[in-house]
Amino acid sequence: MKVKELIELLKLHDPEDEVIMSKDSEGNYFSPLSDIELVIYVPDSTWSGSTYVREITESMKKQGFTEEDDLYHDDDGVNAIVFYPTN
């Protein structure tokens, strides 16, 4: 799903609703949304892949990250948003 599709889908719902995520693909466990991260996603297959930092934030610089850390510069990566569950 692309961000624009998610935005359109979310517009159909109450903006005060909580975001709850399934913790596995079978829907056995659930968790509230804790955080999101802008990343570069590099697929290994049609069902999984790796993520890389899209840009080093000021907060990350304070933690010791530099521009060389985890940045991905090849052509097979795509900009993506990762949703992280609370648990």
Secondary structure, 3 states (H helix, E strand, C coil): CCHHHHHHHHCCCCCCCCCEEECCCCCCCEEEEEEEEEEEEEECCCCCEEEEECCCCHHHHHCCCCCCCCECCCCCCEEEEEEEECC
